[in-house]
Amino acid sequence: MRRWTIGAAASVMVVGAAILAGAAGAQAPAPQSISLQNTGQGWQPVVFVCDSTNRDRVLTLSAPARDRTATLTAFAKPGLATRTMEVRVGASEAGMSQIWYPLTDANGRTLGNVHAVNPGVVEPGATTPTVTSIALGDDTSSCRFAPQTRVLGVTPKRSIQITRTENRGYRYRSYNYDSNLPEVSQPWGGRDTRASLTIDNGRLFAQRGGTRVYQFENGGYVYRVLASTDATQAGGGVQVWHAGKLVLAERFGAYTAAVQP
């Protein structure tokens, strides 16, 4: 099992030049996704959810305040126990379709950076934050990212990713934390691990208010992934049904959901 620590060095990445620009007083464009975390005190909006593919952690970053301070939260896998640290997010540094956001402490000491791909170069399209890694000192967490992601959520036992495909409807992937899953590359700079389970030909089963339900069928089992894009009714998770009975239900501790269904 891959272990994690949050110590003197940490790295997080802000996907939204929109959110970072907003912190400086500029008007941000309409978001293409919503990211939220639940730390036990209710749901809180964050800039992105980095589900690490090479570490036993999930990292989130709160929206920077006007003084560019933000909270970096780490959820340990499994279980999602949390640790936090305060960081200051610097102005973006761009180059060759890549974007870096430096992270410092309150005294200006370098901690690390958040690395993202420019969403404009992602084909067939970036629907969720394009954060690809967070570096803290010598420790770098690669972040799970794939084009056309509709939902990326983490439960205490597994990660769930829903993507849209050209000819197989929606694709369900789950990643169990009790497995040492090897890393694989995704197109356009994306990161992933080999999935514990993949199911194609999913469909949008229901839409109630801001909550969408994606459904997949496999070997007599029905898998449903729920995610709300309404921050006032936040929440989501995964359910597994068999013969009309609910046999598994896990709630997300953090997730990103695309506004586009």
Steps between C-alpha positions, in 0.01 A plus 500: 500500500635843404529731803468877518610783721432871505799671640729787426445462131169477326370548151158575372369627181231746421315405190313809456678797381142613540501449879849639540415801292189544710714512813680799351175679421459405132173363370518123456327314215219258574639174644477175305492288815448511873739356760406437864634329810344380824736521798234411758372856537284492188577554133749767400590621147858448381687587182580141408518142625835330430458123532865396512599210275841447664430578866244385760329839518245737352588871496265798481559875501259766622444810288775755579395804703591855392839462667537174300499278810327164464462171685650184358324189630625142472267202536680173578407184308325296625265661748545864391641631828601863446799727557520864399763766444482867410670610177526813290430459128715707268422640156490249216810422296417371153703329229436261211134436595601432861409712804672507839378667817777540759419419863673679786456530876402821683865611499540456125701178529448271200297188576422367154260557215177395333539388139219504246450460126343792317135384453499651151744239368312196634320303231225382483440741787570576864178494701666493845811671644817408312729473801762234428729516804571669832858528620610558856875510533634177347162326524267515199145369485375420150129581463244280327374682190335393174328700224120499505479416871149542639559385859814437704417402858673335794344286772678353805560179299543593134516766229231527233540663158230548235603612152308554178614299196425553132335163431457319833289748693631564849790301641521397867834438665561414865838485672521301825738632765603151615673436167837627381371627166767584239496845342402546134493807274188668365484712183586871517718480808252308716585260781329180611555158655385166372137472609374232737176490298398657167145502360400660168163592346373692800218752479364802681232320702341793683539869569334643808570867556878535494560128566580268210490121515714300255413131465709203384418128476748217541445128565156542655609795716391860454746776591374853560718806553332807646647852505349842557613809309305722741720613789190565713405131467848351487573131520537182303628147506476155345233232540498137387169317452429130440160345436338828600680516836762753607815302585755783531483874562800728549492879531758732351731684737605729215405523134506701178199497268473656155219745431462335159312164529 
